[in-house]
Amino acid sequence: MSDLKLRFKLLRKELNLSQKEMAKELGVPITMISKYECGKIKPGADMLIKIAITYKVNLNWLLLGIGNMFIESQQIEDNHFEIAKKYDSNFNEVSLILDELLKAPITKEFILKLIKAKRGDKKALSDIQKMIRGLEMTFE
């Protein structure tokens, strides 16, 4: 399958979600999901990242039809191991922290704000600074 719209619909079906359910989970109108599946519009970078994070989807598969639909747990473990090695930390500790972070809604919001800030969105940058200040207070 070489068509993004077909893979998008296949993903939704594989997740056993209606268009309405997927739209709610991704925070978009149901018409957006329908337009993705009909090929009227293509998801932007922000939406692709949100899909990848929310459903652990392999973006190579979604965009190009290469590889498996979902990121395999072994790939996630390998990434955790690399991070642990890079920061001279305990693998189990890093895995636990990253797994918890990925479950947290704030992580998704933070990543999306980072993307927007990198593109010059000053409000997103301000929101990130507030989030970081909030974290700093938590650790004091």
Backbone as a chain_set.jsonl record, in Angstrom:
{"seq": "MSDLKLRFKLLRKELNLSQKEMAKELGVPITMISKYECGKIKPGADMLIKIAITYKVNLNWLLLGIGNMFIESQQIEDNHFEIAKKYDSNFNEVSLILDELLKAPITKEFILKLIKAKRGDKKALSDIQKMIRGLEMTFE", "coords": {"N": [[0.843, -1.182, 0.0], [0.762, 2.062, -1.021], [-0.33, 4.48, -0.432], [-1.032, 7.23, 1.542], [-3.595, 7.976, 2.532], [-5.0, 5.563, 2.502], [-3.488, 4.018, 4.262], [-3.848, 5.5, 6.568], [-6.589, 5.115, 7.093], [-6.557, 2.341, 7.382], [-5.001, 2.144, 9.689], [-6.726, 3.328, 11.591], [-8.817, 1.478, 11.535], [-7.451, -0.822, 12.376], [-6.896, -0.081, 14.976], [-9.38, -0.272, 15.921], [-11.208, 1.859, 16.022], [-13.771, 4.305, 15.671], [-14.358, 6.97, 13.3], [-15.198, 9.162, 14.748], [-14.344, 8.538, 17.38], [-11.543, 8.475, 17.038], [-11.092, 11.104, 16.225], [-11.819, 12.484, 18.537], [-9.861, 11.535, 20.361], [-7.575, 12.579, 19.177], [-8.096, 15.215, 19.241], [-9.368, 16.718, 17.223], [-11.755, 17.897, 14.722], [-14.314, 15.628, 13.577], [-14.611, 15.729, 10.846], [-12.086, 16.224, 9.925], [-10.699, 13.794, 10.194], [-12.141, 12.291, 8.364], [-11.505, 13.699, 6.012], [-8.754, 13.177, 5.869], [-8.817, 10.432, 5.374], [-10.12, 10.34, 2.937], [-8.356, 11.579, 1.351], [-8.491, 14.258, 0.841], [-7.174, 16.17, 2.298], [-3.866, 16.256, 3.725], [-2.35, 15.042, 6.718], [-0.623, 17.379, 8.784], [2.757, 18.042, 9.979], [2.659, 18.364, 12.794], [0.317, 16.938, 13.436], [0.992, 14.386, 12.507], [3.034, 13.703, 14.269], [1.612, 13.725, 16.644], [-0.131, 11.581, 16.17], [1.736, 9.496, 15.968], [2.799, 9.463, 18.572], [0.512, 9.118, 20.193], [-0.58, 6.661, 19.322], [1.59, 4.997, 19.068], [2.708, 4.656, 16.506], [4.543, 3.704, 13.646], [6.119, 6.044, 11.836], [7.43, 5.805, 9.386], [6.046, 3.72, 8.23], [3.426, 4.817, 8.114], [3.751, 7.112, 6.468], [5.267, 6.215, 4.24], [4.809, 3.538, 3.803], [6.621, 1.686, 4.653], [8.056, -0.847, 6.611], [6.764, -1.975, 9.838], [3.409, -1.42, 11.062], [3.145, -0.51, 13.711], [5.323, 0.773, 16.265], [7.619, -1.37, 17.508], [7.933, -3.008, 20.685], [10.53, -3.742, 21.208], [12.048, -1.901, 19.762], [11.46, 0.384, 21.215], [12.573, -0.315, 23.689], [15.274, -0.502, 22.885], [15.776, 2.19, 22.288], [15.499, 3.282, 24.86], [17.638, 2.021, 26.108], [19.8, 3.153, 24.728], [19.559, 5.843, 25.536], [19.974, 5.544, 28.292], [22.617, 4.622, 28.263], [23.919, 6.81, 27.084], [23.611, 8.81, 29.006], [24.813, 7.687, 31.148], [23.283, 6.111, 32.949], [20.933, 4.039, 34.789], [19.413, 1.411, 33.056], [16.813, 0.302, 33.599], [15.722, 2.276, 35.2], [15.662, 4.49, 33.439], [13.943, 3.439, 31.469], [11.561, 3.129, 32.931], [11.005, 5.793, 33.655], [10.756, 7.042, 31.087], [8.646, 5.556, 29.986], [6.562, 6.279, 31.721], [6.518, 9.029, 31.235], [5.691, 9.101, 28.546], [3.095, 8.254, 28.812], [1.882, 10.337, 30.008], [-0.342, 13.02, 29.527], [0.677, 15.583, 29.426], [3.183, 15.331, 28.288], [2.721, 14.869, 25.554], [1.488, 17.282, 24.909], [3.587, 19.01, 25.522], [5.57, 18.254, 23.648], [4.284, 18.909, 21.239], [4.088, 21.668, 21.617], [6.789, 22.318, 21.645], [7.465, 21.861, 18.978], [5.919, 23.827, 17.721], [7.051, 26.107, 18.906], [9.625, 25.974, 17.892], [9.084, 26.663, 15.329], [8.661, 29.304, 15.596], [6.513, 30.206, 17.102], [5.525, 32.282, 19.494], [3.784, 32.199, 21.689], [3.635, 29.476, 22.234], [6.277, 29.054, 23.022], [6.344, 30.598, 25.352], [4.458, 29.165, 26.861], [5.862, 26.764, 27.203], [7.996, 27.649, 28.768], [6.587, 28.316, 31.104], [5.686, 25.789, 31.829], [8.094, 24.529, 32.412], [9.015, 26.1, 34.531], [7.067, 25.409, 36.381], [7.723, 22.709, 36.756], [10.242, 23.013, 37.916], [9.563, 24.126, 40.388], [8.293, 21.954, 41.511], [10.382, 20.237, 42.069], [11.827, 21.516, 44.001]], "CA": [[0.0, 0.0, 0.0], [1.639, 3.222, -1.114], [-1.144, 5.664, -0.311], [-1.204, 7.686, 2.918], [-5.004, 7.956, 2.947], [-5.383, 4.18, 2.758], [-2.814, 3.579, 5.495], [-4.49, 6.2, 7.682], [-7.838, 4.396, 7.367], [-6.173, 1.021, 7.88], [-4.574, 2.346, 11.08], [-7.919, 3.543, 12.419], [-9.529, 0.188, 11.611], [-6.625, -1.717, 13.196], [-7.072, 0.379, 16.365], [-10.78, -0.52, 16.232], [-11.786, 3.151, 16.378], [-14.605, 4.995, 14.693], [-13.785, 8.284, 12.99], [-15.548, 10.038, 15.871], [-13.457, 8.216, 18.508], [-10.185, 8.906, 16.711], [-11.106, 12.564, 16.23], [-11.826, 12.912, 19.942], [-8.551, 11.23, 20.951], [-6.558, 13.456, 18.583], [-8.49, 16.598, 19.472], [-9.706, 17.378, 15.948], [-13.132, 17.611, 14.293], [-14.488, 14.36, 12.855], [-14.446, 15.991, 9.412], [-10.647, 16.161, 9.632], [-10.376, 12.376, 10.011], [-12.766, 11.92, 7.094], [-10.724, 14.296, 4.922], [-7.492, 12.433, 5.773], [-9.092, 9.13, 4.782], [-10.533, 10.536, 1.536], [-7.239, 12.172, 0.632], [-8.756, 15.667, 0.533], [-6.049, 16.873, 2.928], [-2.881, 15.382, 4.361], [-2.013, 15.527, 8.061], [0.62, 18.139, 8.891], [3.802, 17.47, 10.835], [2.169, 18.313, 14.172], [-0.653, 15.85, 13.549], [1.709, 13.116, 12.342], [3.73, 13.428, 15.533], [0.569, 13.402, 17.624], [-0.575, 10.22, 15.846], [2.83, 8.58, 16.321], [2.909, 9.38, 20.03], [-0.735, 8.6, 20.767], [-0.845, 5.266, 18.969], [2.872, 4.289, 18.891], [2.732, 4.305, 15.086], [5.796, 3.865, 12.913], [5.881, 7.052, 10.807], [7.892, 5.275, 8.098], [4.935, 2.95, 7.673], [2.294, 5.689, 7.805], [4.061, 8.008, 5.357], [5.882, 5.583, 3.075], [4.445, 2.13, 3.664], [7.824, 0.894, 4.945], [8.141, -1.372, 7.973], [5.555, -2.384, 10.538], [2.476, -0.347, 11.396], [3.401, 0.007, 15.048], [6.685, 0.691, 16.786], [7.698, -2.574, 18.328], [8.441, -2.762, 22.034], [11.986, -3.897, 21.177], [12.597, -0.621, 19.326], [11.33, 1.305, 22.344], [13.604, -0.721, 24.654], [16.576, -0.105, 22.339], [15.904, 3.636, 22.486], [15.718, 3.504, 26.286], [18.998, 1.584, 26.405], [20.707, 4.178, 24.195], [19.491, 7.015, 26.416], [20.634, 5.179, 29.548], [24.053, 4.571, 27.995], [24.389, 8.167, 26.803], [23.639, 9.608, 30.235], [25.43, 6.874, 32.186], [22.222, 5.881, 33.92], [20.415, 2.697, 34.89], [18.45, 1.128, 31.985], [15.459, 0.132, 34.14], [15.267, 3.588, 35.671], [15.344, 5.286, 32.251], [12.75, 2.857, 30.849], [10.412, 3.45, 33.766], [10.738, 7.233, 33.528], [10.271, 7.343, 29.743], [7.314, 4.963, 29.832], [5.615, 7.125, 32.445], [6.413, 10.303, 30.527], [4.908, 8.923, 27.328], [1.691, 8.086, 29.174], [1.363, 11.6, 30.532], [-0.848, 13.936, 28.501], [1.511, 16.783, 29.348], [4.293, 15.049, 27.384], [2.238, 15.107, 24.193], [1.289, 18.73, 24.794], [4.914, 19.626, 25.551], [6.228, 17.985, 22.367], [3.627, 19.712, 20.216], [4.47, 23.067, 21.845], [8.18, 22.442, 21.202], [7.449, 21.966, 17.511], [5.389, 25.151, 17.394], [8.04, 27.101, 19.331], [10.728, 25.918, 16.933], [8.614, 27.354, 14.129], [8.544, 30.727, 15.874], [5.293, 30.529, 17.849], [5.943, 32.862, 20.781], [2.898, 31.729, 22.755], [4.074, 28.118, 22.564], [7.524, 29.197, 23.776], [5.956, 31.091, 26.677], [3.821, 28.04, 27.554], [6.932, 25.827, 27.576], [8.712, 28.252, 29.895], [5.727, 28.165, 32.281], [5.691, 24.374, 32.207], [9.396, 24.235, 33.015], [9.023, 26.743, 35.862], [6.226, 24.563, 37.233], [8.508, 21.52, 37.111], [11.303, 23.42, 38.831], [8.951, 24.278, 41.722], [7.971, 20.618, 41.992], [11.598, 19.574, 42.541], [12.502, 22.295, 45.043]], "C": [[0.885, 1.241, 0.0], [0.902, 4.535, -0.875], [-1.399, 6.011, 1.153], [-2.65, 7.579, 3.377], [-5.465, 6.532, 3.27], [-4.746, 3.656, 4.047], [-3.438, 4.246, 6.717], [-5.78, 5.478, 8.084], [-7.55, 3.01, 7.94], [-5.737, 1.109, 9.347], [-5.791, 2.478, 11.995], [-8.684, 2.237, 12.616], [-8.772, -0.791, 12.506], [-6.758, -1.374, 14.682], [-8.51, 0.175, 16.841], [-11.478, 0.76, 16.721], [-12.712, 3.638, 15.272], [-13.912, 6.32, 14.37], [-14.028, 9.251, 14.149], [-14.61, 9.812, 17.063], [-12.032, 8.707, 18.252], [-10.089, 10.428, 16.762], [-11.043, 13.089, 17.657], [-10.463, 12.703, 20.585], [-7.464, 12.168, 20.438], [-6.899, 14.938, 18.735], [-8.769, 17.386, 18.201], [-11.167, 17.097, 15.615], [-13.182, 16.3, 13.504], [-14.281, 14.554, 11.355], [-12.972, 15.907, 8.999], [-10.227, 14.719, 9.363], [-10.922, 11.904, 8.666], [-11.957, 12.461, 5.912], [-9.368, 13.611, 4.759], [-7.73, 11.135, 5.007], [-9.532, 9.221, 3.321], [-9.404, 11.123, 0.694], [-7.468, 13.628, 0.252], [-7.676, 16.565, 1.13], [-5.109, 15.836, 3.521], [-2.577, 15.937, 5.751], [-0.682, 16.28, 8.031], [1.586, 17.465, 9.847], [3.331, 17.343, 12.284], [1.226, 17.126, 14.373], [0.033, 14.49, 13.406], [2.428, 12.73, 13.628], [2.729, 13.034, 16.609], [0.062, 11.974, 17.414], [0.481, 9.204, 16.281], [2.92, 8.382, 17.827], [1.672, 8.704, 20.63], [-0.902, 7.104, 20.532], [0.415, 4.426, 18.779], [3.007, 3.761, 17.457], [4.112, 4.592, 14.499], [5.523, 4.856, 11.769], [6.393, 6.623, 9.434], [6.777, 4.476, 7.427], [3.814, 3.893, 7.229], [2.556, 6.54, 6.566], [4.475, 7.283, 4.078], [5.478, 4.134, 2.829], [5.608, 1.195, 3.946], [7.804, 0.439, 6.4], [6.786, -1.765, 8.537], [4.697, -1.169, 10.883], [2.834, 0.305, 12.735], [4.878, -0.124, 15.411], [6.702, -0.493, 17.737], [8.327, -2.254, 19.669], [9.965, -2.9, 22.078], [12.651, -2.596, 20.739], [12.556, 0.389, 20.467], [12.392, 0.98, 23.386], [14.995, -0.316, 24.178], [16.813, 1.388, 22.52], [16.185, 3.961, 23.944], [17.155, 3.131, 26.669], [20.016, 2.621, 25.933], [20.725, 5.425, 25.071], [20.205, 6.729, 27.729], [22.15, 5.184, 29.382], [24.625, 5.986, 27.825], [24.538, 8.98, 28.089], [24.164, 8.824, 31.429], [24.445, 6.621, 33.327], [21.786, 4.427, 33.867], [19.31, 2.479, 33.849], [17.024, 1.042, 32.517], [14.873, 1.46, 34.598], [14.837, 4.46, 34.484], [14.071, 4.76, 31.594], [11.494, 3.234, 31.626], [10.016, 4.917, 33.606], [10.147, 7.553, 32.159], [8.889, 6.758, 29.49], [6.26, 5.814, 30.515], [5.422, 8.465, 31.738], [5.534, 10.189, 29.292], [3.428, 8.727, 27.614], [1.058, 9.421, 29.57], [0.878, 12.508, 29.414], [0.039, 15.166, 28.351], [2.697, 16.563, 28.414], [3.892, 15.338, 25.944], [2.088, 16.601, 23.947], [2.643, 19.439, 24.698], [5.619, 19.453, 24.206], [5.608, 18.832, 21.259], [3.976, 21.195, 20.369], [5.92, 23.306, 21.426], [8.251, 22.635, 19.688], [6.985, 23.361, 17.103], [6.399, 26.241, 17.75], [9.211, 27.145, 18.36], [10.361, 26.642, 15.642], [8.363, 28.843, 14.368], [7.294, 31.147, 16.621], [5.675, 30.995, 19.255], [5.066, 32.412, 21.941], [3.317, 30.325, 23.194], [5.356, 28.163, 23.389], [7.234, 29.654, 25.202], [5.32, 29.969, 27.503], [4.862, 27.029, 28.026], [7.688, 26.364, 28.788], [7.907, 28.124, 31.186], [5.731, 26.722, 32.772], [6.997, 24.023, 32.924], [9.488, 24.855, 34.406], [8.195, 25.931, 36.835], [6.945, 23.306, 37.672], [9.606, 21.859, 38.115], [10.759, 23.559, 40.24], [8.647, 22.92, 42.332], [9.192, 19.956, 42.614], [12.329, 20.353, 43.627], [12.186, 21.761, 46.417]], "O": [[1.672, 1.443, 0.925], [1.47, 5.603, -1.101], [-1.915, 5.191, 1.913], [-2.909, 7.136, 4.496], [-6.235, 6.326, 4.207], [-5.383, 2.942, 4.822], [-3.544, 3.631, 7.777], [-6.032, 5.257, 9.269], [-8.221, 2.563, 8.871], [-6.073, 0.238, 10.149], [-5.875, 1.825, 13.035], [-9.139, 1.93, 13.718], [-9.38, -1.506, 13.303], [-6.735, -2.26, 15.537], [-8.827, 0.414, 18.007], [-12.23, 0.743, 17.695], [-12.463, 3.41, 14.089], [-12.995, 6.739, 15.076], [-13.162, 10.058, 14.485], [-14.14, 10.768, 17.68], [-11.395, 9.282, 19.135], [-9.116, 10.976, 17.281], [-10.301, 14.027, 17.95], [-9.961, 13.588, 21.278], [-6.54, 12.514, 21.174], [-6.093, 15.807, 18.4], [-8.449, 18.572, 18.11], [-11.759, 16.164, 16.159], [-12.211, 15.918, 12.849], [-13.824, 13.639, 10.67], [-12.658, 15.562, 7.86], [-9.486, 14.45, 8.417], [-10.238, 11.2, 7.924], [-11.751, 11.754, 4.925], [-8.879, 13.475, 3.637], [-6.962, 10.776, 4.114], [-9.334, 8.279, 2.554], [-9.49, 11.156, -0.533], [-6.729, 14.18, -0.564], [-7.308, 17.586, 0.548], [-5.496, 14.698, 3.785], [-2.548, 17.152, 5.945], [0.259, 15.876, 7.349], [1.268, 16.44, 10.449], [3.579, 16.324, 12.929], [1.331, 16.401, 15.362], [-0.316, 13.545, 14.114], [2.426, 11.564, 14.023], [2.974, 12.116, 17.392], [-0.15, 11.243, 18.382], [0.159, 8.182, 16.886], [3.097, 7.26, 18.301], [1.791, 7.82, 21.479], [-1.314, 6.369, 21.429], [0.327, 3.268, 18.372], [3.362, 2.606, 17.226], [4.75, 5.594, 14.823], [4.78, 4.539, 10.841], [5.839, 7.041, 8.417], [6.589, 4.549, 6.213], [3.311, 3.785, 6.11], [1.683, 6.675, 5.709], [4.09, 7.675, 2.976], [5.769, 3.571, 1.774], [5.589, 0.037, 3.526], [7.566, 1.237, 7.307], [5.797, -1.873, 7.812], [5.191, -0.046, 10.982], [2.823, 1.53, 12.861], [5.58, -1.013, 14.928], [5.886, -0.586, 18.654], [9.15, -1.345, 19.782], [10.622, -2.251, 22.891], [13.695, -2.221, 21.273], [13.5, 1.155, 20.662], [13.043, 1.883, 23.913], [15.808, 0.158, 24.972], [17.918, 1.808, 22.863], [17.017, 4.82, 24.239], [17.803, 3.829, 27.448], [20.973, 2.931, 26.642], [21.786, 5.998, 25.319], [20.954, 7.569, 28.226], [22.877, 5.682, 30.24], [25.686, 6.306, 28.362], [25.487, 9.75, 28.234], [23.99, 9.233, 32.577], [24.732, 6.879, 34.496], [22.222, 3.672, 32.998], [18.374, 3.274, 33.768], [16.117, 1.647, 31.945], [13.687, 1.733, 34.41], [13.779, 5.09, 34.52], [13.209, 5.547, 31.202], [10.483, 3.615, 31.037], [8.839, 5.239, 33.443], [9.143, 8.261, 32.073], [8.051, 7.395, 28.851], [5.187, 6.046, 29.959], [4.305, 8.975, 31.652], [4.725, 11.075, 29.018], [2.59, 9.002, 26.755], [-0.157, 9.597, 29.473], [1.608, 12.745, 28.451], [0.138, 15.729, 27.26], [3.175, 17.518, 27.802], [4.637, 15.979, 25.202], [2.507, 17.119, 22.912], [2.819, 20.352, 23.892], [6.201, 20.404, 23.684], [6.323, 19.405, 20.437], [4.142, 21.9, 19.374], [6.248, 24.374, 20.911], [9.006, 23.47, 19.19], [7.592, 23.997, 16.241], [6.584, 27.189, 16.988], [9.727, 28.216, 18.043], [11.231, 27.169, 14.948], [7.913, 29.558, 13.473], [7.039, 32.343, 16.76], [6.095, 30.197, 20.094], [5.554, 32.259, 23.06], [3.347, 30.026, 24.388], [5.509, 27.401, 24.344], [7.824, 29.14, 26.151], [5.602, 29.833, 28.694], [4.753, 26.498, 29.131], [7.983, 25.619, 29.723], [8.473, 27.853, 32.245], [5.775, 26.464, 33.975], [6.992, 23.304, 33.923], [9.974, 24.225, 35.345], [8.577, 25.776, 37.994], [6.808, 22.873, 38.816], [9.869, 21.096, 39.045], [11.42, 23.154, 41.197], [8.737, 22.755, 43.549], [9.065, 19.199, 43.576], [13.355, 19.89, 44.127], [12.67, 22.298, 47.414]]}, "num_chains": 1, "name": "protein.A"}
